[in-house]
Amino acid sequence: MAVSELPAPNVNRSDCPSRVMLEHVTSRWGVLVLAALLDRSHRFSELRREVGGVSEKMLAQTLQTLERDGFVNRDAKPVIPPRVDYSLTPMGRDVAEQVWALTRWVEAKVDDVFVAREAYDRARLG
């Protein structure tokens, strides 16, 4: 089926391809990789240090997924030793700014969430 023949995207539809894209950009590692690349391009090892806790395997998979979706550019330079830089595409920058805003909001609300959790737990145990 041609792209022009697909129904309009609707993330609430179970078969909507936008769900997979949403999963890619809002996954734990997807958000953090996109955020790290907002400032500048990074080599793989730099990204691994920047994104605390990510395994080499998960970082490689995340970068490959984001590259396939058109959000990340992989620039392999033909030098010895090999040098590969990762950067955001224009579409990647756009989505990175969106998820970065959400990330900042979450960071700002951590205390409020802990208060809400404690109130909930007290009410449930009470």
N, C-alpha and C positions, 0 to 999 in steps of 0.2 A: 504494500500500500504506500503510495506517495505521501510525503509530508503534508502536502496541500489537501489530501483526502482525510486526514486524521481529524477527529472531533476537537473542538477547542479545549485547551488544557483546563483541567479542574482538579486541583489537588485532593479534593474530597472523593473523587471517583477512584475506586480501587485499582483500576487498570491505567490510570493516568501516568504517563512517563515522568511528569513533573515530581512525582513522589520519590522516584529514584534519585533525581537531581537534588531534591531537598535533603534526602538522606546523605548524599555525598558532601554537601556543603555544611550540613549541621552536625555531622558526626564529630565526636570528640577531636579526632586528629585532623579532620577536614577544617574545622573552625580554627584550630591552632596553627596549622600550616598556612592557611590563607592570611591570618593575622600577622604571622611572622614575615610573610612576603610583602605586606603592605609597605613597609619601610624601604626595602631594597631587595635585590636579587640575592640569593644565597646558594652556596654549594651544599651538597648533601650533608656533609659532616657539620657544617654550620647550622643547618636546619635541625639536625638531630640534637645538637647542644641547646639550641633555642627552645625547642619544643620538649620540655622536660618529661621524661617517662616514656617516650615513644620508642619502640623497638626499631631496629633497622628494617625488619620485614614490614612492619606496619607503615613506617614512613615511606618505603618504596612503593607499597600498594596504594597508599593515599595519594602520593604524587602522580602515579600512573593513572589513577582514576580521575583526578582533577585535570590532568593533561588531556585525557581522552574526552572529557566533557568540555574542553576548550577554555578552562580557567587558568591553567598553568602552562607556561612555555618552558620546554627543556632545551637548553642550548649546549650541545656537546661540542667542545673545541678539539680539533685534531692535533693535540700536542701530547708530549710525553713528560710527566705522567698525564693521563687523561684528565680533562677539566670539564665538569658539567655544572652549569649554573641554572637555577630555577628562578623564574620570575612570573609575575601575573600578566595575563593578557588583559586587554581593555575590559572584556567581560568579567574576567577574574577579579580585577580591581573593583569593579562595580559590586560584585557579590561579596568580596572581602570587606568592603566598607559597611555593607548591610549587616553581616554577621559580627563585625567588630563592634558596631553600635550595640547590638544585643549583648555581646560579651561584657562591654563596659556597664551596661544596665544591670546585668546579673551580678557583677562585682560590687556595684553600689548597693544592691539589695540583700547581700549575704546576711547582715545582722537582722534585717526584717524577717527573712525566711527562718532564721534560727528562733526568733521570738515566736513566730507563728507555729513552728514545729513543737516548741515547748508547750504552748497553750493547747494545741491539739492533743499532745500526749497526756497532759494533765487532765483534760476533759475526758479522754478515753479511759484513763485509769481511775478517775475520780468517782 
